[in-house]
Each structure stands twice: as C-alpha cells, then as structure tokens.
Amino acid sequence: MLPSTTEWKAADVVAPPPGTIALSGSEALALRMTSLLLRPHPTAAPPATVADVVEWFGAMQAQDLASGMWSLGVRLPGLDHADVHAALERREALRTWPMRGTIHLVPAPDARWLLELTGVRALAGAAKRREFLGLSEAEADRAADVLGATLAGGGRLTRTECVAALVSAGIDGAGQRGYHLLWYAAQRGVTCIAPNVGTEQTFALLDEWAPGQRQLDRDEALATLALRYFRSHGPTTRQDFAGWTGLTAADAKRGIAAAGADLTTVLVDGAEAVLHTPLLDAPRTVVDDVLTLPGFDEYLLGYKDRALMLDPGHKQAIIPGGNGVFQATVVVGGRVVGTWKRSLAKTRVTLTVHPLVDLDPARRDQVEQALHRYADFLALPPRVSWNG
C-alpha cells in the first residue's frame, strides 16, 4: 500500500490573491515529476542529448559520478553508459563545484558565470577549512597557478597526477589538503573536472576544455538560474531555490522577479510556490509510474522540503544517519517506496531492493523491469534480489 501525499509544508501559508491558481499537493507532485523530465512535458520536446538535459536543469547533482551518469540515463532512454560518457568527452556538459561546494554537471559554456554567481559564497567560507588543514590563502592561490601552468596547452591529468604536480612545486598535498587545493582551483574557475579515464578522475583547464564561456551580467545570471531551477523543479518555493543555489534570500527573490512572465506564482495547499509558466498546461493527475532513481538525483537533492515525495518516516532509510549520503530510490507515482543498491562485477550487476511499503507481486515485477533498464544502461545482465 502506497503512502498518501503528505501535506505541503512551507514557512508561509497565505490567502490566495484573486486569480491565483490553487493546486493540491498531489497535483503539484504530478507537475513536479514533469518538470524533472521524469514524465513527458507538454511544451518541451523530449531531450535527445546530454546537453539538452543539463541545459534544462542548469545544474545537476553529480558528486557521485555513477549516480550522475544514471541521472542522465534515466532521462535519455535511448542512451547507455558508453553513450553518456562519449557525450561528456564531446563536452556537452562538464563537472565542477558551482554551488554549495558540491560537484554538479553544468552546461559547458555556463560554468564560469555559475561559479562567479554561486561559488563566491563557498570561496568566502573556505578560510576556516584552510585553517583546519594548515593552508594559507597564498598557498591555495599558488596551487591554482601551478595547476594552471601544468595543464596549459590542452593537458589533462588524473587527480593523483595533479597532486604530484603540486608536491613537485613544494606544496604539501597530503591527505585532504590535495583535495581542497583541487577544489579551490576549480572554484576559482582555473580548472574543471574532465571525464574519467578508466576509474580515475581527471582535470583540465576550464578555458581550454570549454572555450567560449558565456558572459552574463548579474541580473541576467540570476534570471537565468531562477528560470532553469523552477523550469526543472517547480512547483516549489523560493526557499528551496535559495537552498539549492546557496544564494541569499534577497538574491533568490531578485532572480525570480528578473525572470518575469516565464515564472508564475501558484498556491500549493495554501502555500506560495513558483513554477515555469508553460507547466500549467501539463496534466495534474496521478500517474502510476515506476522509476528506479540514483541516490543523488535532483528528484530529492533539488529540494530542502521533500514532503511531497518522501514520507518523513522513511527519511532515515534514504539518508542513513543524516550524513548527506542519499540512497538510490524506488519511486511509484512520484513517491518513494523503497531503496536499491547495486553490486558490479565484470559480467553482471546485482541489484538489491529494500521496500519501505508493501509491494504486491505485480508491482515488484514493475520494479524489476525498471531495474532491468538500469542494467541495460550499464550493458550488463542483471540479477535482482529483494531484501524484504
């Protein structure tokens, strides 16, 4: 038996102004699944490329590479893992740390203005981390210069090789110092994360890996980020937008205003929310679909308030210990009903499902079919087991 949609939770519940569209929580969830490109969109053509998906979102959580790859794959059913990797090699998108000090996939031409708009607060807060690691700002700046010189001319080095270059220049890269210095160089827009070579993370110069960076003034950048966030996550709140971007409340409000008529304010169970205006033409009815999503997908990571999708009683199962590591989810009708794990071998992927609600045999078959789609993405035969 599936849990019912919980009541929308937000800081402010207001009386609807005349003409304001009022939505129930279940209607908002249906629209949100469309925004997330997990259901067909009424006005947007289905995405055909990695670039299409990442540009739609503006940024997608990708601190865990395997999760980030499946976040793309689940929205691009015609592509497998090798296809997505090839698209990243073609630079349809890249990974860097634009928001909250967390790795995201971003459109390749938009990396620099995103870093300048949202990364500045992470840089400002890095002093305490450097103090803990025994690093000075001058050392961090010098490390960025060393990496810039080492990678110049189209160079591409693994993480291990980058740290070795720092050590050769007399910079201590032991332990977490090396990781912080790599983060700092990317946060400053010197480097970016290039696709893995085998299992190794690689780095390149941002301006060489993705030349022709777009330049936006601050208001245009705020408007673009607001439009992309609500286009891909709405209906949701201004507070969720601020939390996702790391922007101040004032800048979040400014971005929404700058987006103008492209965004519309609605009420969800009496609370103010924002959505992309064309989404109002999308179906608002419950759809009994079954999805198996990666743990760090925007479906959950894109919101501070996850009440529409997740029963509070299941939070511990999704984020064990509240440590920020999200489990992969089984989603039915837009609601989390279980988790799943993978175990890779050379000739097979084993997929283990942990249901959080009662699932009858027919529903279990649908879950297994969804997991088979993930196995197809990996080009490996699946073995599915149930723990519960």
N, C-alpha and C positions, 0 to 999 in steps of 0.2 A: 504494500500500500504506500503510495507516494505522499509525502508531506504536503500540506496546503501552503500556498504562497503566504509568507508572513507579511504582516502589515508594514508598509513603507515607513522607514524611520528617518527623520531629518530633524534638524535643530528647530526649524520654524514651520509651524502649520498656520496657514493664513486663509482668510475668506477669499474665494475666487473673485477677481475683478470681473465686471461684465464682459462676456465674450471669451473668457479664458477656457481652454479645453481642459476638462477634468478626466483623468484616467484612473482606473483601478490598478492595484498592484499587479494583477495578472495581465492586464492589458499592457502595462509598462514593461513587464518582463518579456512579453511577446515582441514588442517593438525593440527592446534592447538586444534580443537574440538576432534580429535583423541587422541592427547597427553593427554588431560584432562580426558580420559576414558569416554567421552560422546558419542563416536562413536566407532565401532569395530576397533581394531588395527590389522595391517597386520602381525605382528610378535609375538605379545604377546597374550597369552591365556586370555580370559575374566576373570577378577578377580572373585574368588569364595568366598573369606573371607574378613573380615575387615582387617586382617593382609596384605593380598595381595594389597588392595587399598592403605593403609597408607604407606607400604614399597615402592610402585610405586612412590608416591609423595615425600616421605621423610619427609614431614610435611604438615599438612592441617590446615587451619584456623579453630579454634573451640572456640573462645571467647564466642560465644553464643552457648550453648550446643544443643538446639533444631536445630539450623542451621547445626551444625557439624554432628548431627545424620542423617539428611536428605542428607547432602553431601555424606555420606557413602551409605545411602539407594538408592539414585538415581543411583549409580554406581553398586549396588548389587540388581538387581530387584527381586531376589528370597528371600530376607530377609525383615522382618518387624522390627519395632522399638524394640520389645522384643528380637529379634534375635541379633540385633546390640548391645543392652545393655548386653546381655549374653556374646557376644564376648569380650566386654571390661572387663567384670568380669573375663573372661579367660585370660585377659592381652595380647590380640592380639595387642593392642595399648594402649597408655596412653596419658593423657593430662598434659602439663606443659608449661613453658614460655621460649622456646628456642631462639626466635628471636624477636627483637624489643619490648620486654616487653609484648608480646601478646600471649595468650594461643593458642597452636596448639595441634593437635593429632600427635603423633610421634610413630614410631615403638618402642615397649617396650625396646628391647635391645640396642637401639641407643640414648636413652635420654641423657646419661651422656656426650658422646662426642659432641653431638649437643649443649648442654649447654656450654661446655667448648670452643667450636669453635665460636658460635654466641652470647652466652649470656654474654660474658665478657664485651662487649661494653655497654650493658644495665646496668650491675653492676657498671661499671665505671661512668655512668651518674646518678646513684641513689643518690649521695651525696646531690644534690640540693633538691631532693624530700624529703629526710630525714630532711634536714634543715628546709624546709617548715613545716613538720609535727612535728618538735621538737624532732627528734630522733637522737641519735648518732650512729656511726658505731658499737661501742662496744655494745650498746643496741640491735641492729639488730643481731649481732653475738650471743649474749646471747639468744635472742629469738629463733634463729635457734637451739642452743644447747638444750633449753628447749623442743622444739618440737621434736627434735631427741630422747631425753630421754623419753618423754611422749609416743611416738609412737613405741618405741622399743619393739621387741617381737611380731610383727605382728599386732600392734594396727592400728586402723582405726577410725578416729574421724571426725565429721562434722566440718564445718568452725566455727560454734558457739562454739563447744566444744574446738577447738584449741585455739580460742581467750580466752576462760575461763581459759585454762591451763596457758596461758601467764599472765593473770591477777593474778592468784593464785601464780605465781612466782614473782609478784611485777612489772610486765611490763605493762605499760598502753597500752591497745589495743582498746581504744575508737575511734570511727569514722573511718577515713581512715588509722589510724596507724595500726590497726589489719590487714587490707588487705595488706598493704605494707610489714608487717613482714612475712605474709604467702607467699607473692610473693618472698621476699628475701630468705627465706629458700628453696623454690623450685628452685630459680635461682642459688643458691649455690649447688644444687644437693643433698640437705638433704632430701627433701620431693618431692612428686608428687601429682597430683590430681587423686584420685581414682574415680570410677563411683559413681554417685549419689545414695543415699539411699532415696527413695521417691523423694522429690524435693530438698533434701539437698546435697550440695557439700561436698565431703569427701576428706580427705588427709591421705596419708600413707608414710612410709619411702621409698624412691626410691629404695635403695638396697635390701629391703625386698619385696616390691611389684614387682619389676622386677630385680631379681638377674641375674648374668651372663652378666653384661653390656659389650658390645664390646669396645675394646680399639683400637683406630686408631691414627697413627701419624698425624701431621698437614697436610702434603701434601695428604695423603690418605683421610683424612676427607674432605679437600677442593675438591678433585676429586670426592668423593662420593656424596657430596652435589650438586656439579655442574651437575653431571650426572643425579641425580634424579630430580633436578629442570628442566633442559631442556628436559628430557625424558617426564615429565608430563606437561610442559607448552609451549614447543617450537612449532614453531619457535618464538623466541623473543630475546631481546637484552641483552647484558652484563649489561647494566644499570638497566634493570628490575631485573636481578639476584641479583645485588648488593642491590637494593631497597628491594627486598623480604627477603633476608637473613640478611640485616644490615651489611654486610661485607664491607670493604673498596674496592675501585675500584681496587687497586692493588691485593688484595686477590681474588676478583672475577675473574680477569684476570688469576691469578695463578691457580685457581681451574679449569677453562676451559682448560687451557693448560695441566694440570695434567690428565684430563680425556682422553686426546689423541684422538685416532681414533673413540672412541664411540660418539664423537660430531663432527658435520660438520658445517662449516660456509656457509651461503647462503646469497643472497640478496633479500630483500622484498621491492618491489617498489624502488629499488636502494639503500636501507639502509641495513647495515650489521646486520645479525641476526644469531642465533645459534639454531640447533635442534639436536635431537637424530638421529644418522645416519640411523638406520632401518626405521625411519619415512619416508624416501624418497620413500619407496615402497608403501606408503598409497595413497588412492585416493585423488585427489586435486580438485574434482568437488564440486559444491554447492549441499548440501543436504537439502531438505525442511522439516527438522525435527522440532518438537515442544517439548520444555522442560520447566518445572517449577522448578527453582533452588532456593536454600536458599540464603538469603541476603549476607552471609559471605562466599560464595563458592569461591574456588580457580579460578573459571571462571573469576571473576573480581578482587578479592583480590590478586591474584597472580601476578599482573602487576601494574606498575606505569603508563604506557601508555596503555589506554584501547580503543584506537581509532578503532581498528579492530572490536570490539564487541559493542561499545556504541557510539551513536550519541552524540556529545558534547552538543546539545540542550536538551538532556534527563538527563544530569548529575544531575541536581537539583532534579529530581524526584527519582533518585536512591540513592543519598546521600543528603537528605534534609538538608540545612544549612551547608553542608560540615563538619558535626560533626563526621564523621567516622562511623556512623551507616548506613549500607547498607540495602536497601530494597530487599526483595525476588523478583526475576525477572522471567518474561515470555520471553523465547528465541525462536526465529524462524530462522532456517537456520544459527545459530550462532550469531544472532544479537538480542539485547534487544528490545522488542516491547511493554513491559508492566511490571507492578509490581503486586504483590499479597500479601494479608495478611491473616492470619488465626486467628480464634477465637475458642478456645477449650471449649467444655462443656463435661459433663460426658458421654453423649450419642450421641454426634455429633461434627463434626468440620465444622465450617462455613468458606468458602474461598471466598474472595472478590477480583476481578480482576480489575485493573486500566489500561486500554490500553493506550499506548502512540502513537500508529498509528492506522489507520483504519484497523479493522479486520472483514472480511466478516463472515457470519453465519457458513460456513464450517470450517473456521479457528477457530472460537470461540468454535465449537464442539471439535476440536483437543485440544485446551487449557483445556477445561473441562475434557477431557479424561486424560490428563497429571495430572491434579489436583486430579482426582479420584485415580490415582496411589499413590499420597501422602496420601490420606485418607486411602487407603488400608495399607500403611506403618504404619499408626497410629492405624489400626484396628478399625476405626470409620466410620460411614456413613457420606457422605459429603453433604453439601448444598452449591452450588456455586451461587454467585451473581456477577453482573457486575456494576461497577461504571464508566459509560461512554460507 
